[in-house]
Structures are given as structure tokens and as C-alpha cells.
Amino acid sequence: MTSRWKAALVWAAAALALLATAGSGWLLRWGQRHAAPQPFAELANDFSYLLIGVVMTLIGAFLALRRGDNGVSWIMLGAGVSLSLVAFLEQYANLSFVAATPWPGTMAALWLAQWLWMLPYVALVLLLLFYPTGRLLSPRWRWVLAAILSVYLTLIILLGFGATLDAGDPALGLSQIPNPVGFLSAPGEATFIFFTAAMFATMAAAVLGLAVRFRRARGIEREQMKWLLFAGALFVGMMLVENVSSTWYGVVTNLLSLTIPLAIAVAILRYRLFDIDVIIRRTTTYALITGLLALVYFASIVVLQSLFGRLTDFDSNPTVILSTLLIATLFLPVRRRVQDAIDRRFNRTRYDAAKTLQAFAATARDETDLDALLGELVRVIEATMQPETVRVWLRSIESNDAQKDIDKAGL
């Protein structure tokens, strides 16, 4: 494919996704007025979900134009377009059934949405399998790729040509209806269990491939993988707190998921690639500091409330004030200890260099022999910076004094 046709394909896919997203936004607005109005939090959740498809499409299109030789770019573009299309088709079909007059193409939209939702899931599995180079880990992984594609192709056929179609949101009084192009019988429970297990197996295989690739990666490729793993860890961490969620949990989760395509864009474009080490250290540091200080804060409130409750009439103001002062006092010592622990565990080179420089500073204060001090300086530079050669230049005090005498004589 020539670069001209490639650019045309990218722009057409991006335009299709943006049109579908615009249509979904209009349908949400129409549904608020003429169907079942949603609370503001649920509406914000729907719009944030649409934002995922838009961001993935735009990033995928940009990467495909800049790094078209990398298969990750095209996988990202396909995932964004399919997400946008599925959101529009499902919304269109749902609202068509509750409208006064059925809209044209309702059955076609329903049929497409029936199986098209599998494509973003396939894209996620392929993304983990091909990231970050756009190539498989080794030729032996072709069998894994073939198995993954076979599973999802079979699922798409079963969904698209099954006996029934899912008519949409049960909250709107909708249920399953006959599939006009369906010729396959409804799958039994054994078939359902088999393909559910197969989907989990494909995801596990993709994650295993990512773990093997990370273990073998060196240099730039390893930094690229750190970006994806960091964004994925943030998203998974948010998913784990689902049980303590609020009404806005879906919105926060959707917005946080945007860090994944953004991290992939940084990794593929190699823009400020090595900053990920600093980001990981600072995120880990302040997350631990926040957790430790929050634990101390609430524990101190409980203890002080018990103490003040015994001595005087209960008053929460002194308890809050003393707890706040305690946290303010502990912040810097806790930060130093946490930072040292993280550097010692995850950034050993920087930690050893800092300790070496501290030891040299103590030696320089006490050492009076110039030759010994120079030898220690050369050793420290070699240990911390590891240069190929080391040269020390010293200004001559006698020459400076002589220059001053000449200047005075000239005056």
C-alpha cells in the first residue's frame, strides 16, 4: 500500500469514528428528552465512554501516519473505530425500539452491534501480543496468534448468525428478538463455558507474551514497556476498588483508561521516553506517603478522641488540630525514609551514587593531604559517573599571585 492510500485509509477511518461519536452524542441528547432520562452521573459516564473511542482513534490515526510500519498503530486505530461504531449502533438500536415510529436500518444496526463489540476485545489481546515493536515475540508465537484469531472468528460467527439478537437495554423493556439472518441454533451451556474459558485463555496468553517480552527487553524497548505497564497498573488499581465506588466510579475509570493509549503514544513516538522512571518513582513515593500519613492521621484521631473523652467533655477540634500538626511534623521524615527505601529497591544505581557522594563530602571535610584527596575524588567520579577517562585540573596559587603583582606594577 502506497503512502497516499495509507493516509486516505487513516483519514477515512478517523472520520467514520468521529461521525459515529457525534451521532452517539446526539442520540444521548434525544434519549434524555424523549425516552428515559438518566441521572447526570450516568450521562457523564456515557459521554466519558464515548471519549475513549475518540482518543484511541485520534492517537491511532496519528501513530499510523507517523509510525505506519508499526502494527500497534493500526491495532489502536481499529480499536478506536470499533468502539465508536459499537456505541453508536447500540444507542441507535435501543432508542429506535422506544421511538414512536421505528427508525430505518434498526435491524441492521442491531445485527452489526451483535458481533462488532468483539473487535475491541480482539484488539486489546493483539495489542498485548504485538506491543511495542509491532511484531510477534518469535515465529513460534504464530501458533498462539492463529489460535486467538480462530477463537474470536468462531465467536463472531456464532453471534452474528445465531438464532436471536439482543434487542438492547432491559431497562427500556427490551429483550431478545429473532435474528433475520440466523441459521445456527442457540449454543448450549457447555459451548458457552468453553468459549468463555477460551477468551480468558487468549488474554492469559497475551499477558504471558508481554511478560516474556519485558523480561527479555533491554534499553529503549524496556522503557517502552514500562509506559504501558505503568498505565495498566493505574487502571487495574482503579478496577480493584470497584466495591468502594460511588456514582462517579464509571466516569473516573473511563477517564483513567485514557492513560493507556496516551502511554502507548509516548512509547511508540519515543517522546521523553526515559521520564517513565522518574514518574514511577514519584508516583510510588507519594502513594506510599499518602497511605502512611492517612493511616497515622486516622489512628491519631481515634487515640486522641479517646484521651480527650476521658479527661474533658468531648470536643473534636483539639483532636483535629493535634492530628494535623502531627502529620505536618512527620511529612519530611517520612518522605525521606520512603524515598530512600524506593531508591534502594528500584533505583539502586542512584542510591549508591548518593551514598558515595555523601561519604566523599565527609572525607573532604577532614582530609588535609591534597594527593589523598585527589585520589579519593577520582575514585568517586569513576564509581558514580563511570567515565572513560578522568583528569583533574588545579589552578596554581603562585601564578595567580604573580598575575596580581604584574597588575599592580602596571597600575
C-alpha positions in Angstrom: 0.0 0.0 0.0 1.4 3.4 -1.0 1.7 6.2 1.5 -1.1 8.1 -0.3 -3.6 5.2 0.0 -2.4 4.7 3.6 -3.1 8.3 4.5 -6.5 8.1 2.8 -7.4 5.0 4.8 -6.4 6.6 8.1 -8.4 9.8 7.4 -11.5 7.8 6.3 -11.3 5.6 9.5 -10.9 8.6 11.7 -13.8 10.5 10.0 -16.0 7.4 10.4 -15.2 7.2 14.1 -15.8 10.9 14.7 -19.1 10.8 12.8 -20.3 7.8 14.9 -19.3 9.6 18.1 -21.1 12.8 17.1 -24.2 10.6 16.3 -23.9 8.9 19.7 -23.9 12.3 21.4 -27.0 13.4 19.5 -28.7 10.2 20.4 -27.9 10.6 24.1 -29.4 14.1 24.0 -32.5 12.8 22.2 -32.9 10.0 24.7 -32.8 12.5 27.6 -35.7 14.4 26.1 -37.9 11.7 24.5 -37.1 8.3 26.1 -35.9 7.5 29.7 -34.0 10.5 31.2 -30.8 9.4 33.0 -29.2 11.0 36.1 -26.4 13.4 35.4 -23.7 10.9 36.7 -24.9 8.2 34.3 -25.0 10.6 31.4 -21.5 11.7 32.2 -20.4 8.1 32.3 -21.9 7.6 28.8 -20.1 10.6 27.4 -16.8 9.6 29.1 -17.1 6.2 27.4 -17.5 7.9 24.0 -14.3 9.9 24.8 -12.4 6.6 25.0 -13.2 5.8 21.4 -12.3 9.3 20.2 -9.0 9.4 21.9 -8.0 5.9 20.8 -9.0 6.8 17.2 -7.1 10.1 17.1 -4.0 8.6 18.7 -4.1 5.5 16.4 -4.5 7.8 13.4 -1.6 9.9 14.4 0.6 6.9 15.1 -0.4 5.3 11.8 0.6 8.4 9.9 3.9 8.8 11.8 4.8 5.2 12.5 2.8 3.3 9.9 5.3 0.5 9.9 4.4 -0.4 13.5 1.4 -2.7 13.7 0.5 -1.3 17.1 -0.6 1.9 15.4 -3.2 0.1 13.2 -4.4 -2.0 16.1 -5.0 1.2 18.1 -6.8 2.8 15.2 -9.0 -0.3 14.7 -9.9 -0.4 18.4 -10.9 3.2 18.5 -13.1 3.0 15.4 -14.8 -0.2 16.5 -15.5 1.3 20.0 -17.1 4.4 18.4 -19.2 2.3 16.0 -20.5 -0.1 18.6 -21.5 2.8 20.9 -23.5 4.4 18.1 -25.1 1.2 16.8 -26.2 0.1 20.3 -27.6 3.5 21.1 -29.4 3.8 17.8 -31.0 0.3 18.0 -32.1 0.9 21.7 -33.7 4.2 21.0 -35.3 3.0 17.8 -37.3 0.4 19.7 -38.8 3.0 22.1 -39.4 5.7 19.5 -43.0 6.3 18.3 -42.0 5.1 14.8 -39.2 2.6 14.2 -36.2 4.2 12.6 -34.7 2.9 9.3 -32.0 0.3 9.5 -32.8 -0.7 13.0 -32.3 -4.5 12.4 -29.0 -3.8 10.5 -27.7 -1.7 13.4 -28.8 -4.4 15.9 -27.1 -7.2 13.9 -23.8 -5.2 13.5 -23.7 -4.4 17.2 -24.4 -8.1 18.0 -20.9 -9.1 16.9 -18.9 -5.9 16.3 -18.4 -5.5 20.1 -15.9 -8.4 19.9 -13.5 -6.3 17.8 -12.2 -4.0 20.7 -11.6 -7.1 22.8 -9.6 -8.7 20.0 -7.7 -5.5 19.5 -6.8 -5.5 23.2 -5.4 -9.1 23.0 -3.5 -8.3 19.8 -2.1 -5.1 21.3 -0.6 -7.0 24.2 0.8 -9.6 21.8 2.4 -7.1 19.4 3.4 -4.3 21.7 5.8 -2.4 21.4 7.6 -3.4 18.2 4.6 -4.3 16.1 6.0 -7.8 15.6 5.5 -11.1 17.4 7.9 -12.2 20.1 9.2 -15.0 17.9 8.0 -17.2 15.0 6.7 -19.8 17.5 4.1 -17.3 18.6 2.4 -17.6 15.3 0.5 -20.6 16.6 -0.7 -18.5 19.5 -1.9 -15.8 17.1 -3.6 -18.4 14.9 -5.4 -19.8 18.0 -6.5 -16.4 19.1 -7.9 -15.4 15.7 -9.7 -18.8 15.4 -11.4 -18.4 18.7 -12.7 -14.9 18.0 -13.7 -15.6 14.4 -15.8 -18.5 15.7 -17.4 -16.3 18.3 -18.2 -13.6 15.7 -19.9 -16.2 13.5 -21.9 -17.6 16.4 -23.0 -14.2 17.5 -23.8 -12.9 14.0 -25.7 -15.9 12.7 -27.2 -17.2 15.9 -30.9 -17.7 16.4 -31.6 -14.5 18.3 -30.4 -10.9 18.7 -30.0 -9.0 21.9 -32.5 -6.1 21.5 -30.8 -3.8 23.9 -31.2 -2.3 27.3 -33.6 -4.3 29.6 -34.3 -1.1 31.5 -36.2 0.1 28.4 -38.4 -3.0 28.3 -36.4 -4.7 25.5 -35.5 -8.4 25.2 -34.2 -10.8 22.6 -35.8 -11.0 19.1 -35.3 -13.5 16.2 -32.3 -13.0 14.0 -33.4 -12.5 10.4 -30.1 -14.0 9.1 -29.6 -16.5 11.8 -29.3 -20.2 10.9 -27.4 -21.5 13.8 -29.1 -23.0 16.9 -28.6 -21.4 20.3 -25.4 -22.6 21.9 -25.7 -24.8 24.9 -24.2 -24.3 28.3 -21.2 -26.4 27.5 -20.4 -24.3 24.5 -20.8 -21.1 26.5 -18.4 -22.4 29.2 -15.9 -23.5 26.5 -15.7 -20.1 24.7 -15.7 -18.2 28.0 -12.7 -20.2 29.1 -11.1 -19.7 25.6 -11.4 -15.9 25.9 -9.7 -16.0 29.3 -7.0 -18.2 27.8 -6.3 -15.9 25.0 -6.0 -12.9 27.3 -3.7 -15.0 29.6 -1.5 -16.0 26.6 -1.2 -12.3 25.5 -0.3 -11.3 29.1 2.3 -14.1 29.2 3.8 -12.9 25.9 4.0 -9.4 27.3 5.7 -10.7 30.5 8.3 -12.7 28.5 9.0 -9.7 26.2 9.5 -7.5 29.2 11.9 -9.9 30.8 14.0 -10.1 27.5 13.7 -6.4 26.7 16.7 -4.1 27.1 17.3 -0.4 26.5 14.6 1.6 24.6 12.2 -1.4 24.3 12.2 -1.9 28.1 11.4 1.8 28.7 8.6 1.5 26.1 7.1 -1.4 28.0 7.3 0.4 31.3 5.0 3.1 30.0 2.3 0.5 29.2 2.8 -1.4 32.4 2.5 1.8 34.5 -0.7 3.0 32.8 -2.1 -0.5 33.0 -1.3 -0.7 36.7 -3.2 2.6 37.4 -6.2 1.3 35.5 -6.2 -2.1 37.2 -5.7 -0.5 40.6 -8.8 1.6 40.0 -10.7 -1.5 38.9 -9.8 -3.2 42.2 -11.5 -0.5 44.3 -14.9 -1.0 42.5 -16.5 -2.3 45.7 -16.0 1.1 47.4 -17.1 3.1 44.3 -19.5 6.0 44.1 -21.9 7.1 41.4 -19.0 8.6 39.6 -16.8 5.5 39.6 -17.6 4.7 35.9 -16.5 8.2 34.9 -13.2 8.1 36.8 -12.5 4.6 35.4 -13.2 5.7 31.8 -11.0 8.8 32.2 -8.2 6.8 33.8 -8.3 4.2 31.0 -7.2 7.1 28.6 -3.8 6.8 30.2 -3.2 3.6 28.3 -3.4 5.0 24.7 -1.5 8.1 25.8 1.3 5.9 27.3 1.4 3.9 24.1 1.7 7.1 22.0 4.6 8.3 24.2 6.3 4.9 23.9 5.9 4.5 20.1 6.9 8.1 19.4 9.7 7.8 21.9 9.0 11.2 23.3 10.6 11.8 26.7 10.8 8.0 26.9 13.1 7.7 29.9 11.0 10.0 32.1 8.9 7.0 33.0 11.5 6.0 35.7 11.0 9.4 37.4 7.2 9.1 37.1 7.1 5.6 38.6 9.4 6.6 41.5 7.4 9.7 42.3 4.0 8.0 42.0 5.1 5.2 44.2 6.7 7.6 46.7 3.7 9.8 47.1 1.2 7.0 47.1 3.1 5.3 50.0 3.5 8.7 51.8 -0.2 9.4 51.4 -1.2 6.0 52.7 1.1 6.1 55.7 0.2 9.6 56.7 -3.6 8.9 56.3 -3.1 5.8 58.5 -1.3 7.9 61.1 -3.9 10.6 60.9 -6.9 8.5 61.5 -5.1 6.4 64.1 -4.2 9.6 66.0 -7.7 10.9 65.8 -9.0 7.7 67.4 -6.4 7.8 70.1 -6.8 11.5 70.9 -10.6 11.3 70.9 -10.4 8.5 73.4 -7.9 10.5 75.5 -9.9 13.8 75.4 -13.1 11.9 76.0 -11.8 10.7 79.3 -10.2 14.0 80.5 -12.8 16.5 79.4 -16.1 16.8 77.6 -15.8 15.5 74.1 -14.6 18.2 71.6 -13.2 17.2 68.2 -11.4 20.5 67.4 -8.3 19.8 69.6 -8.1 16.3 68.2 -8.1 17.5 64.6 -5.6 20.3 65.3 -3.1 18.0 67.1 -3.5 15.3 64.4 -2.8 17.9 61.6 0.3 19.2 63.5 1.5 15.6 63.8 1.1 15.0 60.1 2.9 18.2 59.2 5.8 17.2 61.5 6.1 13.7 60.1 5.8 14.6 56.4 9.5 15.4 55.7 11.0 12.5 57.8 8.5 10.0 56.2 9.2 11.3 52.7 13.0 10.9 53.2 12.6 7.4 54.5 10.2 6.3 51.8 12.4 7.9 49.1 15.5 6.1 50.4 13.6 2.8 50.6 12.3 3.1 47.0 15.7 4.2 45.6 17.3 1.3 47.5 14.8 -1.2 45.9 14.1 0.2 42.4 16.9 2.7 41.7 20.0 1.1 43.2 22.5 3.0 41.0 21.2 6.4 42.0 21.0 5.3 45.7 24.6 4.0 45.7 25.9 7.2 43.9 24.2 9.4 46.5 25.7 7.4 49.4 29.1 7.6 47.7 28.9 11.4 47.4 27.8 11.7 51.0 30.8 9.7 52.1 33.2 11.8 49.9 31.8 15.0 51.4 32.6 13.8 54.9 36.1 12.8 53.7 36.7 16.2 52.0 36.0 18.0 55.3 38.6 16.1 57.3 41.3 15.3 54.7 44.3 17.6 54.6 46.6 15.7 52.2 46.0 17.0 48.7 47.2 13.9 46.9 45.0 11.6 49.0 42.0 13.9 48.4 42.7 13.9 44.6 42.8 10.1 44.7 39.5 9.9 46.5 37.9 12.3 44.1 39.0 10.3 41.1 37.6 7.1 42.7 34.3 8.7 43.5 33.9 10.0 39.9 34.7 6.6 38.5 32.2 4.9 40.8 29.3 7.3 40.3 29.7 8.5 36.7 31.9 5.8 35.2 33.7 7.9 32.6 36.3 6.5 30.2 39.0 8.9 31.4 39.4 11.2 34.4 41.6 14.4 34.5 41.8 16.9 37.4 42.9 20.4 36.7 44.1 22.7 39.6 44.6 26.4 39.4 48.1 27.4 40.6 48.0 29.8 43.5 51.6 31.1 42.8 50.6 32.0 39.2 47.6 33.9 40.5 49.7 35.8 43.0 52.2 36.6 40.2 49.5 37.9 38.0 48.2 40.2 40.8 51.8 41.6 41.2 52.0 42.3 37.5 48.6 44.0 37.5 49.7 46.2 40.5 53.0 47.1 38.7 51.1 48.1 35.6 48.9 50.4 37.6 
